[in-house]
Amino acid sequence: MLRRMSRTAATFVMVATVGLVGTAVTGGSAVAAPLPAERPAEAPVADTPTAGTADVGTLDACYTWSRTLRQGMSGADVTQLQIRVAGYPGTGQVLAIDGQFGPHTAQAVTRFQQAYGLAADGIAGPATFNQIYALQSADCSPANFTFAELNRCNSTWSGGAVSAATARENAKRTMWKLQAMRRAMGNAPLNISSGFRSVSCNNSVGGASNSRHLYGDAADLVGSHSFCRLAQAARNHGFNGILGPGYPGHNDHTHVDHRASRFWSAPNCGI
């Protein structure tokens, strides 16, 4: 897995497409992780702008927020924030990507802030946005994952169970959850053996006819962690679907996805 080490500043705003929506429920708390390798944080900085401070982060090639976001607000900018913090919903929970900044979004923002050494107040302002800018690439993928990793089937994202645009958007949302999971697991690489599949690609590997890979929201994980550790960690990062060792056909990888309701099965891992 390639690790991107630089970011290019830009002077335009690209608005990302909105796709899959999850289910909102309350969450638990997360433990702060070490400071990021991508961009070390300084002492915690409050995210509420003070007098004379611009209420905007650095312009970014992917997406730029133009206002501080807090509970009670709504809009496309809230949706874009939710996509980036959806990997911090709390154990067993899933954050709704609905453009409504409610208490569950505030909790996810707080956990994101804790993970990166920011002042954890649940308000998304310049400090939070600048951390997101440090993590995201111009194509809106997060620091340690690429669209190519999530699609080893074709270059067009076509031929699946949803439109190419929706499949790609779903893959982006999966990557941001995996970025949160990677950080919580000590920043060791999470390797993806399979992501989006067209119907023909799915058939060629013997995939189920209703596989979530056809929707672009699934990833099969292998790599530096044990399969059981991957399955156990995934419970904390917003995945409704988790399949691992002990579930038929999943003894050599851990599968995660965004299905509509929870189905977790990794019997050999206590799940």
N, C-alpha and C positions, 0 to 999 in steps of 0.2 A: 504494500500500500504506500502510495506516495504521500509525502508530507509537504504541503506547500508552505514555504518559509517567507514569502513576501506578499505585499499587497500593493496595488497600483491605485493612487488617488485619482479621482475623476471629478468632473464638474457637471455631470448630468445625473438624472434620477431615473432608474428603471423600476417600474412597478411590476412585482411578480404576480403570476396568475394564481387564483384561489381555487382549490379543488376539494379534497376529501375533508369531511368534518367528523370529529370524534364525539365522545360523550363526556360531559362534565360531571365530576363527583369530587368530594372533598379529598384532601391528601394529607400525608404525614409530613415529617420534617426531614431535611437532609443534612448531612455533616459536611462542613466546608472541606474542600480538597486543597492540595498544595497549589501554589500560584502557577499560572499557565506557562508552558514552554513557549507558546506562540507569541505572547507579549507579556512580560512580567508586570504585575500590578504594583502600584505604590501603596501607601497607606490608604485605608478605606476613605472614599470620597462620597460625601452626601450627593444624592442625585436630584435634589430640589434646587433649581436655579436661584441664585441670589441676585440682589439688585446689581445691575450693570453687567450680568452674565448672559450671553446669548443662549436662548432656549433651543439650541440645535447642535447636533454633532457634526463632525467633519463630513463633507459631501462624499458619498460612496457610490461606486460604479454599479452596485446591485440595487440597493434601496436606501434612501435617506429619510430619516424621521425629522419632521419639522416642528414638533411640539412635545412637551413632556406628557407622558401618559400615566393615568392613575385610575383608581376605581371610579366607575360611573361614566367613563368615556366609552365611545364606540367609533367604529370606522375602519376603513381599509388599513390604516396604519396600526390599529390594534391587531388586526388579523396577521399582519406581517410580524409583529412582535410575538404573537402567540405561536407562530410556526417555529421561531427561534428558541422559545423557552418550553416547548411542549415536551421536552425530555426531562423536565423537572416537575412532574405533577404530584409526586408523592407515591409511596409504595402501593401498588395495585390500582392506581388511578390513571385516568386518561383526561387530558385537558381538551375541552371543546375549542375548535378553531372556528369561532363564530363572530369575531369582530366586536364582542362585548367584553369590556374590562370589568369583570366581576371579582369576587373574593378568591376564586380558584386561580385566576390569572395572576392576581397579586401574590398569591402564595408561590406560584411557579417563578415569577420574577424574583421574589425574595430568595428562593433556592439557587437560582442562576447567579444572583449577586453574591451569595455566600460562597458558591463554588469558585468564583473568580476574585475573591478578596475585596469586593466592593461593599460600601455601606448598604446593609440589607434592610431597606425600608419598603420594598414592594412597589416603589414608584420608578417608572422607566424614564430617565432623563439622560442628559449628555454622557455621564459616566457609563451608564448601562449601554447606551447606543454605541459609544466608542469601543466598548469591549466586543459588541457584536460585529462592528466594522472590522475589528482586528481578526475576527474569526472567519468572516465570509469572503468568498471570492467574487469576482465580477459576475459570474454566472449564478450566484446565490447559493452555491454549495458551501458547506462548512469546511473548516481548515484541513481536516484529515480524511476527507472523503471526496470522491469525484463522481460525476454522472457516468463516466465510463465504467467505474467499478460496479455501479448499480444496473448496468445494461451490457452484458456480454453476448447478447442475442443479435441485436442489429443496431444501426446508427440512427434509426428514425423513430423508435418507440412505438411503432405501429404494429398491428396484427394481434393485439391483446384483447382483453375483455372490455376495455374502455378506450377513449380516444387517445392518440399519442400525447396530446397536451396534458391530459389528466394523468396518464401513466407517469410522465416525467415529473409533474408536480407532486404526485404521491411519493415518488422516489426522493425528491428533495426533502419532503417532510420526514421520511424515514432516516435520511442522512443526519438531519439535525437532532433527532432522538439518539441516533448512534453516537453523535459527537458528545452529547451529555453522558451517555453510558461509558464511552471511552475515557472521559475525564474522571468519572467516578471510579474507574478501575485502574487509576494510576497512569493514564495516558499511554499504556501499552497498546500496540496496534490491534485493531479489530479487522480481520480479513474477511472479505465477502466472496464466497464461492459462487453465489447465484443471486441475481436480483430480478429485474424485469424479464419476462419471457413472452414472446408471441405464442400463439396457439401451436404453430409448427415447432418452435423451440421447446415448448413444454411437452409436446408429444414425443419429441426425440429423446428426452431424458426420463420418460415415463411418469411425468407429473400428473397429479390429480386433475380431473376435468374442471374442477372449480378452484384450482390453486390460486392463492392470493398473488403469486408471481405474475399472473395474467393482468393484474391491476396495477402493478408497479409498486405496491406498498410493502412487499416482502423482501427479506434478505436472509440468506443462509450464511451463518457465521462460522468461521474456523480461525485458527491462529494461535496466539501466544497464551491464551487462557484455556483451561479445560472446558469442555462442552457444558458440563454441569455448572461451572462458575458463570459462564455466559448466560445460561438459562435463568439462574438465580438472580443475576444482576438485572436482566431485562425486565423483571417485575417492577423495578423502581423507575422505569423510564418511558412509560406510556404505551406499552405494547399490549393490545388485547389478545393477540395470538402469540403463543410461545410453545414450541415443540422441540423436544430434545431427547437425550438418551433414555431408552425404555419405551419411547413411542415408536411404532413401526416405521422403519425407514429413516430414522433420525439418530442413529447411534454414531454417525460420523460427522455431525454438524449440529448446530442449534439454529432453529428457524424462528424468526420474529415477523409479525405483520400487524396491520391495522384493521382487522376484521371488525364488524359492527358490535359484536358482543364477545365477552371473554371466553377463550378456550385455551387453557394452559395444560400441557401434559408432558412431563419429563419424569416419569416414575422413578428412574434410577437416581434422580437428583432430589427426590423428596417433593416434587411438584406434580 
